[in-house]
Amino acid sequence: MPANLQRRAQAPRLKFVQLHSAGADADLGRPIWDEVQQGGGEPEVVMATAAGVHIGCIPQYFIMTTLALYHKLQEQIIPTQTEKRWPSDQEVGGRMFIKELRGKTVGILGYGQIGRESARLAHAFGAKIIAANSSGQRKPQEEFRLPGTGDPDGSLPSAWYSTSDPTSLATFLSLTDVLLLALPSTPSTKHILDASTLAHLKPSSILVNIGRGPLVHTPSLLAALDQGKLAGAALDVTDPEPLPDGHALYGRRNVIVTPHLSGRTEGYWDYAMDILEENVARWREGRELVNVVDPKKGY
């Protein structure tokens, strides 16, 4: 949206806004959306996100970083890259150290487009999939989807859990070997992983956060890593973001930190245009749009 569009009166004929971003949290902070909701009932202006543009690259990032942690890739690369020497077996993890994704339980926290495509890829490696969402119920995929991707009918997870039920969430976390955070940033998801919830993970578990930095309470994450209660983490988003120079998350061989670039696919604008074209066609035909934002939920 144009930066100067703040009030409904500035665009009285406006009916539909198609964002080019996958999230809506930044735009929902504008006064125009409070005005749109004041009348109650159906909103006068509909907003849709470009959720789905990352369905190729971010799930691949999830698989890449999971395998990198399981293969202790950083332990192998740092000596060869920065010290220009051949590391010993003992430095890397012993003689037999590689964990395989096959047979592991991948827990997906937030089962939208990215979560579903990540599930499909992990399942192809032989992993068991479990999922958690707000309702704890299996749902079909209603958002925009590229052909051949995702989990349209929600059949891949062997079990579903609720983020709204602390007992259900605790069970979900306790069963998880690899945790993917793919939730939006809302008041209800802030610090969904803190000291109390991180404690339910196995010491052998790893987590990958591609959602939003504030999903994880950073001091609690650092404590879990320092105390051996978590085996590793891959973070494309952090809190704070960007991480300041010298932050304690930097320099750890069991933590991968990348600067929020996992979604920078070369095909981004092509996918965004596909979503716009789909919604324009649906608008003209009077059909329900894809990726419609609920301002009350924040996504």
N, C-alpha and C positions, 0 to 999 in steps of 0.2 A: 504494500500500500504506500502511496505517496506520504512522505514524512509530515507534510503540512495538513493532511486530512485528519482532523480531530473531531469535528462536529457534524451532525446529521445535516444541518442547514447548509453546509458547504457543498453538499451533493444530494439535493432533495430527490433526484430521480434515481439514485443508486438503489439497485435491487440485489446485486450479486457481486461478491468479491472472491476472486480466485487467487489465493496466495501461491507464491513460488517456493515457499518453505514448507517443510514437513510438519513443523510445529506452529502453534498459534499463540503461544504465551506472550510473545513480545507485542503482537498487535492487539490482543485482548485488553491490554492496559490502557488503551485510548478511550477518551470519554465518549466517543461515538457509539461504542458498544453498550455502555450503560444507558444511553438514550434509546437505543434500539430495543432494549429489554424492558423499558419502563411501562410500555403499554400492556404487557402481559400477552399471553397467547402466542401465536406464531410470530417470529421476528419479522420486521419489515425488510431487513437486509439479511441475506444468507451469506455466510463465509464458508469457504471450503479450503482445505490445505492441499498441499502437493504430496501428502503421505503416499509413499510407494516409489518415490524417485530414488530411494536408497536401497531398494529391495535386492539389488544385485551386489553392490559393493560392501555394505555394512555387514550383512551375514557372512560374506567372505572374510571380512576383518575378524569377526568372531571366531571362525574356524581357524584362521591363520594364527591369531594370538593364543588361542587355546592349545594348538599344536606346538607353538613356540615355547610355551610354558611347560608342556608335557615333555618336550624334547630337550629342555634346558638350553634353548638356542642362545640365549644371552650369555650363559656361562661359557659356551663354546666360541661365540663370536668376539666377545670383549678382548680376550687375550690375542686372538689373531688379528683383530682390527687395530686396537689401540696399543698393544704391547709387541705386536709383530713376532709372536712366538707360538709354538705348538703346545696347547694345554695338556696336562696329564689327565688320566681317567679320574683320579681322586679329586681333582679340581672341579670336574664337571658333575660328578655324582656317583662315582664308582664304576664298576665294570658293566653292570646291567642296571640301567636307571630310567629308561624311557617308559613313560606311561602311555597307554593306548586309549583312544577315545572309544573304541569298541568295548561294549559291555558297561560303560559308565552311564550314570544317570545325569542327563542334562536338564536342569530346571530353568524354565523360561518365565521370568517375572515380567509380564506384559506381553500378551499374545496377539499383537497386531501384525502388520505386514512384515516387519523386520523379524519379530519373534517367530512367525510362522515359517518364513524362508530359512531362518537359522535352524529351526526344528527339522525341516526337510533335509538340509545338508548334514546335520549331525546324525540324523537317522540313517542316512546313506553310509556313514562311517560305522554303523552298528551300535549307536548309542540308544539308550532308552530315554524317552521324552516324557517329562511331566510339566504341567503349566499352572500358573497362578494368575488370576485376574480378580477384579473387584467382586464378581458374583460367585466365583467358584464353579461356574457352569460352562459346559461346552457350548461354543458359539460358532456359527458359520462365518466365513470371511466376507464382510460386507464392503470393505474399502476397495479402492483401485488395486488391481493385481495384473502383473504382466503374465502372459500365457506361460504355463508350465512351471510357475513358481508358487511357493507358499503351501498352505494346507487349507484348501477351500472349505472343507466340511469339518475341520477341527478334529480329525480322526487320529492324528499322530500321537498326541499325548495319551499315555495309559491311565493317567489320573489328573484330575483338576482340583485346584485348591483356591481358597478365597483370601485375598489380601485384607479383606474387611474383618476377618475372624482371626484373632491372634493365635488361637490353637491350631487352626488350619494352616496358617502361614508358618508356624513353627514346625509342623510336620513336614511341610513342603521343603523347607530349608534343611531339615535334618536328613532328608533322603537324597539331597543334591550333591553330586560330585563336581559339576561345572555349573555355575550360576550365571545366567545372562540377565542383565538388567536392561530392559527395553521399555521402560515406563515413561510417560510424559511427566513434565514438571508441574505439579499441582500442590496445593497446601496439604492434601492427604498423602501424597507420595514423598514429601520432604523427609529426609532421614529415615526412610523405610528400613534402611539398614543402619542400625546404631549398635551400641554395645549389647543391648538385650537381644536383638535379632541375629546379629553376627554370631552370637554364642551358640546358636542352634546349628551352625554349619560344622561339618567335620573338619578336623585339623588338616586333612588331606585335600580339602576342597579348594578350588580356585574360583574367582569371580571375574567377570568381564562386564564393564559398564560402558555401554554405548548410548545410554538414555540421556540423563542430565546429571551434572556433578552433584547437586544437592540431594540426590537419591541416597547418597552415602554420607554418613557423618565421618569426616576425614580423621579426626583424632581417634575415633573408635577403630577405624580401619588400620591405622598405624599401630595401635595397641595390639590388635589381633595378629598382625604380621610380626611384630616384635616378640610377642609371647608364644609364637608357634601355633596359634589357634587357627591360622589360615595359611595355606601353602603358597598362594601367589595371587596376583591380580593383574589385569590388563585394563587400563583406563584411557579412553579417548576423550572423556569428559571428567572434570575435577571440580572440587570446591575447596578453595577459591579457583577461579579460572580467569586468566591463566595462572598457573602456579608461579609464585615468586621464585626468583633465583635462590638456590640453596635449600629449597623445601625438602623436608624429610622423605618425601616419596621418590625423589630423584636418587639415582645411583644404586638402586637395589637390584640385585640379579634376579630376584623373583617377582619383580614388578615391571611391567611394560607401561610407559607413559608416552602417549602420542598427542600432538597438539590439536585435537578436535578436527581431524582431517579425514576421518574414515568414510565420510560421505561424498568426497570430492570426485565423483565419477565423471569421466569424459562424456558420458551420455546424459548428464543431469538435465540439461535444457530440452533434450529430445523427450525424456520421460515427462518433464513438466508440461510440455506442449501436448503430449498424449492425454494427460489428465484434463487439461483445459478443454481440448477438443471433445473429450468424452462428456464433460459437464455441460458444455454449450449445446451439444446434441440432445442431452437429456432435458435441459432447460426448455429448448424449443418444442420438445415432444411432451412436456408436462410430466416427465418422469422424475423420480427421486434422484438427487445428485449423490455423487460419491464424495467421501471425505468431509462431510458437513460437520462444522464445529458447533458444539453446544457450549455457549459462553458460560453457562452455570457450572458446568463440569470443568471448564478450562481447557478442553481439547475436543 
